[in-house]
Amino acid sequence: MIPLIAGNIIWFLGVKKNAGIAKPVYNEVYAAFGTRSAMTLVDGTKVWLNSGTSMRYPDRFTGKKREVFLNGEAYFEVNADPSRPFVVSSPSLTVTATGTKFCVHDYASKSGAEAILVSGKVTVGKQAANNKISFISGLKPGERLLFDKQTRNFSLEQVDPYKYIAWKDGKLIFRNDPLRNVVERISQIYNVDIELQGEALQDYRYRATFQDESLSEILRLLKLSSPIDYVELPRVPQADGSFPRKKIVIFPVGEKYKKLTPN
């Protein structure tokens, strides 16, 4: 079960004063792997953070925009204020809204990022030279923007938005998704390394909905509903005494898995 934690862990980054006027205090909230976090910002905007996500935000918004800094995946229900746009700055994208519902998925360690609009209107930009923002595209409800960090290219597609925000309700929804995408999503949520072996499995299409299931239960259900088997590898201590992330190998049913070369 993936718990939903309100507030989670917050670090206070300090207060600076200038001519007797206190600047906003920036806090950072973090949703640990295997958890979700929900909170309401001072302007009334509601935010849900997914597993392994951090967000830096001020205790009050000043100036001409309301800006937060995201690393990971978050869903926003923005309180309307046309005079002060709400801005989500992530490692590669900047999403600007006034009052709307949308999701941003951008982990610094990943090669791609995306934004999904549920309702309202947003504009999406990318980080350019000299810390400037280069406009990419506006989004309409039901559109999903995918951004490739290496090529700097993007694409748009029409989707069912709930599939991409259902995680805030404890659900993982897959609808004819390639198995490689399924295991990538599971790896991110549960902070495990999953090796998918066999060419036939890479594009095997999978359909399922999991709700607040543990990793072991998801693996069990995957095995029951698709032509796969899996093995969990023992976690061997590294030279410094620490343990690596759990590794799981998924392979075609009836075959033996190929042993991985130790790191």
N, C-alpha and C positions, 0 to 999 in steps of 0.2 A: 504493500500500500504506500502511495506517495502522499505524505502529509502536506496540508496547506498551513503555512505559518504566517500569521499576521505580524508584521513588524520585522521579524527575523533579527539579524545581527546588524547593528548600526555603529559605524565609526564616525566620531566627530573630528573634523579636520581642522577646526580652529576658527577663531574670529579675528579679523583685522579691523583696525579702526583708523579712520582718516578724518582729521579735523573734528573729532568728537562724534562722527557719524559711523555707526557700526555697519559694516558690510554683511551681507547674508552669510550665515553659517552653512557650509556644505557638508552634508551627511552622505554616507554610502551604505546602501542596504544590499545584502547578499543572500541569494537563495542557494543553499547548499545542494550538492548533487542528491537526487532522490527526493527533493522537496519542491514546493512552490511557495511563493510569498505574495500576499495581497496587502495593499496599502492605499491610503487616500492622501494626496498632496494638499498643501495649504490652500490651493485655488479650487479644490473640490474635484480635481481630476483623479480618477480611479486607475490604479496600476496593478497588474498581475505580473510577477516575475517567474519565469520557468527555471527548471533545474540548471545549476551552474551559472546563473546570471547575476551580474552586479549592476547597480545603477547609482550614480552620484547626482544629488539634487540639492537645491538650497532650501533653507527653512522658510524663506519668503521670496517671491519673485519681484524683482525691481527692473526698471528699464522698459524697453519696448517689446521684449519677448520673454516667454517662459521657457527656459531651456533646461533639459536634463541630459545626462551623459550615460549611455547604455553600452554594456558589453554582454551580449547574450540574446535572450529572447524575452520580449515583453508585449503584453496587450494593454492598450490604453483606451479609456473612455474619457475623452477630454471635455472639461467644462468649458462651454462656449465663452469666448471673449475676443471678438473680431479685432479689437484695438491692440491686443497683445497675442500674437500667434504662439502656439505651443510647438516647441522644437525638440525633436529627439535626435541627438548626435551620437552615432555609433562609430565603430572603427572605420567604416568605409562609406556610410550613408548619412544623410541628413534628411529627416522627414518633418515637414512643416504642416501644421493644421491649426484651425481655430476652434471648432467644436465638432468632434467626430469620433469614430471608433475604428481602431486599426491595430495591426500587429507588426512588430519589427523583429527580424531574426538576423542577428549579425554577431557571431562569436569571433573574436580577434584571431583565434587559432584556425578558423575554417576558411576554405577557398572561395566560398560564395556567401551572399547575403540576400535577403528578400524583405519585401514589405507587402502586406495584404490589407486591403481596405474593406471594412465591413459596411460602414455607412458614412455619409458626408463627403468630404473632399480633402485630399492631401496633395502636396507636391513633394517629389523626391529628388534630392541632389546627391552628388558624389564628391568626395574630397579631391580637390585639385591642387595644383602647385601653389605655393605661398599661402597655404592654409585657407584658400578660397574654395567656395562651393560652386560646382558646375551643375546646372540644371539637367536632370535626366528626363523626367516625365511627370505629368499629373496622373492621378489614379481616380478611377470611377469605382463605385461600390461593386464588389465581386471581382475586382482585378487583383492579380498577383504579379509583382515585379520581381524578377530574379536578376541578380547582379553578379557577374564573374569578376572577382578581384584581380585575376591575372590578366585577362584580356581587356578589362574595363568595359566590356559590352554588357548590354542588358536585354531582357525580353519581357513581354507582357503576355499573360494568359488569363482567361476567364475561368473562375473556380467557384466552388462552394466554400465561402469563407469559414464556415464553422469547422470544417475539417482541419483548418490550420490554427484555430484558436481553441479547439475543444480541450486542449491540455489544461486550460485554466479551470476546467470542471473535472479534472482528473481522468480525462479520456485520451486515448491514442487511437485515431481513426485512420485506417488504411483502406483505400478504394481502388483496387486494381493497380496497386503500386508495385514497382519492381522490388524484389526481395532485397537487393543491395541498398535501396533507399530505406526499407523497413529496418534493417539491422543498423544502418547509420543513425537513424532516429533513436533506436533503443540504446545504442552506444552512448549517445549524447546525454540522454535522460538519466541513465544509470551509471555513467562514468566507468564503462568497461570497454575493453578492446574486443571486437568481434571479427573474426576472420571467416569470410564466406568463400568456401572452396568449391570448385566445379563450375565450368562455364555455363552449364545448363541452369544453374541456380541464380545466376546474376540477374537474369531478366524474367525469372519466374514471377508471375503476377499474384499478388496476395490481397485478400480482402478480409478485414476483421476490425472489431472495435474492442479495445481493452479499457477497463475502467478501474483505476487504482489497484492494478495488479502488481505483485512483486516481480522482480526479474525472473526468478525461478519459475513462477507460474506462467509468465509470458513465454518462456522457452518451452515449457511443457505443452502449452496450447499450440505453439508453432509446430512442434513435432507431431502433434495429433492431427493437425489440419493441413499439413503440407509434406511433400516428399523429402523430408530432411531428418538428419540426426545431428547430435551435437555432443561435444565433450568439453568439460571445464578443466583447464590446465592448472596444475599446482603452482602456487605463487612462491617462487624461489627467492630468498633474500639476495639483494644485490651487494656489491662490494662494501657499500657504506652502511649496510645493515637494514636499509629500508626495503619495503616490498613494492614491486611494480603493481600496476592496475591488474585487476582480474582479466584473464584472457579466455575467450570462448571460441571454439572452432565449430562452425556449422558446415556440414558436408552432405552430399546426396545419400539418401537412405540406401542401405545395402552395400555401401562402399566404406573403405577405411579412410580415416582422415590422414592427411600428410602432415607429418611432424614439422613444426616450425623451427627455424633456426634460432637458437637463443640470441637475445640482444647483447 
